[in-house]
């Protein structure tokens, strides 16, 4: 083979072949530029990702954070950190603006997550979502799939915010969130507003469900075929996707929290967003995998039978597996929310270390 001949990798091949959208699970500018070359048409972010991006690029962010602090001498570490996150998001959004324009808002979105510390206050979540929405024309805002978050999702959607539902692990959460988005869109349209450029998504964090079930199996001493534990999140996404289509929900399903390459390959061919971290994109890009349409291929019934031995899988897989009041207490949801809250604290400490170095 002529080494000078460019051969597109599986990511770009899939992006050209299917309507399945690739987003980058980071707003790091260098990673996002490379991801766009792989066919990415959007990006996501959360408190953990934001903290990691700032921490790993001190040559960029240390001086910028000091300048924010100088410009706002009374601000707390938290306010300074969130301003840095906003700045990061606006810059990343510019890289996607052309895609936004070409697709009339369907893609070209940059996700900004609402402050996890507001998770008990629907009005505050909706207000911050609207604030972030106004940072750039192509911002999409993350709100958690908790009881309070579902209320905020409907309010924010009615105000014209494109929402990316997060901290969502189960079919029940995804369906409830999609219904809330639908209600918000219908209210906005009834009030005479155009919603054609709104493009909401509902995340299912596939790897976090798999992680949780692996812990549950060990904790509760449940004997199952271990290979089935790699398929729980995939099964939940495929079931939610089918329900979204049956009910005519406008929101797309988004897949996040990768743990294996199946969590990309199994969703090709669907009208769905797949958002792997950049490291996983590199693995896929450098492989010899030939993308094929697999969204309509059901998960092996043997795996489903094995997974059904785990009560928490049934809670996550069934559309009525949990009530809305149970969402926040569901193991992997609670664990994710706590991790995001901890990342806020970590960002505060990082800002403090930059402004007041240890002696």
N, C-alpha and C positions, 0 to 999 in steps of 0.2 A: 504493500500500500504506500502511496506517495504521502510522506509525512507532512507535506504542506497542504494537503487537502483537509479542509475542516469537516469533521463528522459530528453532527449534533448529538448530545447525550440524550438519555431517556427522558429527562425533564422537559427539554425543549421539544423533543419529538411528541411527547404526550400533550404538551401545551398547544401544539399545532393540530394535533389529531382529534382531541376531545374538547368538549366544553368545560371540562373540569378545570377549575382555576387554581393556580399555584400562588400562594402567598408566602412571604418570608416571615418566620417567627422571630423577628428582631427588627428594631429600627436603627441598628448600627448602619451607618451610611455606606461603609465599604462593603459589608456583607450584602446590603440591599442592592447596591449597584451590580454586584456579581449575580445575585439572584435574579434580577431583572433580565440579565443576559441569558439566564436559563429559562426564561419565559414567565417569571413571576409578574403578577399584576396587582399586588397588594402586600401589605405587611401588618403584623400584629405586634403588640407590646404589652407588658404587664409589669408590676413593681419589681419582680425578680429580674426580668430581662433588662429593665432600665438601670437597676443597680449594677448588674453585671457589665453593661455597656460602659457606664461611667467608671467603674472600678478598673476595667482592663485597658482603658485609654486615658490614663492620667495626663499624658502629654497634651491632650486636647482639652480635657474637662477641668483640670485643676485651676488653670488661669480663668476660665470662663466662670467657674463657680465663685472665685474670688471677686471677679468683676460684678457679678450679680449681688454679692454681699456688699460691695462698696456702693453700688447704686441704691441699695435698700438697707440702710444701716440698722433699722429696727426689726428686720425680718428674722424669724426663727430658722433653725436648720431645716425644718420641714418645709417652710415656705420657699427657701432657697433651692432645696432639692427638687420640689415640684416645678419651680420655674425652669430649672435645667431640663427636666423631663419634657416640659412644654416646648422649650427651644429645640430639643432633639426631635420632637415629633413634627414640628413645623418644617424643619429642614428636610426630614425624611419625606414628608408629604409632597414637597416640591419635586422630588424624583419621580413621583407617581402621577403628577398633575396631568401630563399629556395623555396617559392611559385613561384617566378619569374623563377627560374631555371627549376622547374618541369613543368611549363606551357609554356616554351620557350618564355617568355616575355608577354604572353597574359594577365596574372594577376601578382600579387606581386608588384604592382606599388605604389610609394609614390609621391604625387603631390606637386610641389613647384610652387608658383605663381610668375609671373613676377611683377616687381615694378609697381603699378598703376600709379605712376608719369611719367612713360614712355608712357602713353597711346596715345600720339600724334605722336609717332616716331616709325614707323614700323621697321626700321633697328635696332634701339636700343632694341626693344622688341625681335627681332629675335636673336640678339647677346647675350642678357641676357638668353634667352631660351637655346641657345647652351651651355652657361657657366653652367647653372644649370643642363642640361642634362649630363654633364661630372662630376658631383659631385659623382654619383654612377650609377651602371649599370642599376638600376631599377627605375630611376627618370622619372616622366612624368611631363610636364611643362604646367602651365596654362597661356593662352593668351586670352584676352577679345574678345568677338564677336562684335566688332565695325568695321567700315570701315577700319581703320588703323590696327586693330587687325587681320582682315581677311587676309590682305596683309602679315602681319608678320607670320600668321599661315602657309601659303603656303611656305614662305621662310624657316621657321624653319623645317617644315616637309621635304622639299627637302634636308636639311642638315642632316637629320637622327634623328631629335628630335621627340619623341612621345609626342603629344600635347593633353592636356585636355582643351577644349574650355570652358571659363568661362564668367561671366557677360552676360549670354545668357538666355533669358526669353521666346523667341518666336519660332514658327516653322520656320519662315523665317530666323532667325539668325542661328538656328541649321542646316538647310539645306544648307545655304550659306557656313557655316563653314565646313560642311562635304565635300562639293564640293571642297573647297580650300585644304583640307587634301588630297583628292583623287588626285588632280592635283599635289600636292607635292610628293606624293608617286609614281605616274607615272613618274614624272621627275627623281626621284632618281633611280628608276628601269631602266629607259632608259639610265641613265649614268653608269649602270653596278653595282649598289650597291644592296646588299641584304636588303630587308625590312621585312623579316619574323619575326623578334623579335620586330618590331614596333607595338604598340597597342594603337592607338589614341581613345579618347572618346570625345563626345560633350555633355556638360552639358545643361540641362534645369532646371532652378531654379523654381520649381513648386510653392513653397510657396510664392515666391516673386511676381509671377503673381497673385496669389489669393489675397495677401495683397493689391496689387495695385488696383485690380478691386473692392475690398471692399471700398477702399477710393474713387474711381471714382463714384461708385453707390451713396455713401453718398454726395459727392461733387455736382454731377449733378442731384441728386434727381431722380434716375432711380428706378422704382418699379420692383423688380424681386423676384423670390422665393429665399430666402436667402440660402437655402441648396445648390443651384446650384453653389454658390460662392466657395464651397469647391472642386469643380470638374474642374475648368478651367485649372489648371496646368496639371492635369491628362489627360484631353482631348488633350492638346497640345503635351504631351509626346507620347501618343498613335498615334496621327496623324503623328508626326515626325518619329516615329519608323516604321510605315507603309511605308512612303516615302523612308526612308533609305533602307529598304529591296527591294522595287520596283526598286530603282535606283542602287542597288548593291554597296552602299557606304561601305567602309571597317570600318569606325569608328563606335563604339558603342554609343548609347545614354546613358548618365549618368543622374540620377535623384538626385537633391540636394535641400536644403532649405526646410526641412520638416515642416509641420504644423499639419498634422494628420496622423493616421496610414494607411489610404487608400493609402497614397503616398508611402507606401511600399507594401502593400498587392495587389494592383491593377496591379503591374508590375511583379508579380511572373509568371514564365513560359516563359518569354521573354529572348532573348539574349541581355541583358541590364545590366547596372551597377546601383545599388541602394545604395546611400551613406547617410544614416541617421546619425545625431549626436548621440553620445554614449547614451545620456539620452533617446532618442527614442528607441534605441536598447534594453535598459533595460526594457522599458515598454512592448515591443513586446516579449522579451525573457521570461518575467514573466507572460505572458498571457496564456490563454488556446486556442488560435487561432490555427486552423488547416490549414496550407498553402495549397492553391489550385491554379491551373493555371488560371490567369485572364488577362494576357496581351492581349489576342485576344478578350476579352469581351469589346464591345463598351460601351462608356459612355451613360447613359440613354438619349434618344433623348429629353426628357422633359428638362433636364439640359442644353443641347446644345441650345435648342430653347430659353430658358430663358437667357442664356449667350449672345446669338446673339443680344440681345437688347442693349448690351454695345459695343460701337464702338471699344474701345481698345481691347476687346476680339477678335473681328474679325481681328484686326491688328495682334494679337498674334497667332491666330489659322490658318489663311490662309497662304499658302506657299508664296503667292505674296502679303501678307498683308502690307509689308513695303519694301521700297527699301533699299539697303545697306547704302545709305547716311542717312537714317532715324534711323538706329539702335541706335546710341549713344544718340539721343534725345528722344527715347521711354521712357516713364515715369519710369517704374521699372528698366530699364537698367541704366538710368541716376542716379537714386536713389542708386542703388547698387554700381556703380562706385564711387559716392561721398562717400559712406560709407567706401569703401576700401581705398580711399584717406585719409579719416579722421582717419582710423585705423593706417595708416602710421604715421600721426602726433601724435596720442596717444602713439604709440610705442616710438617715439622720446622723448616724455615727460617722459615716464616710465624709459627709459634709463638715462635721465637727473636726475630724482629723485633718482636713484640708485647711480649714480656717484657723484652727488652734492646734498646731502639730504638737505631739507629745515631746516632752523635754527629757 
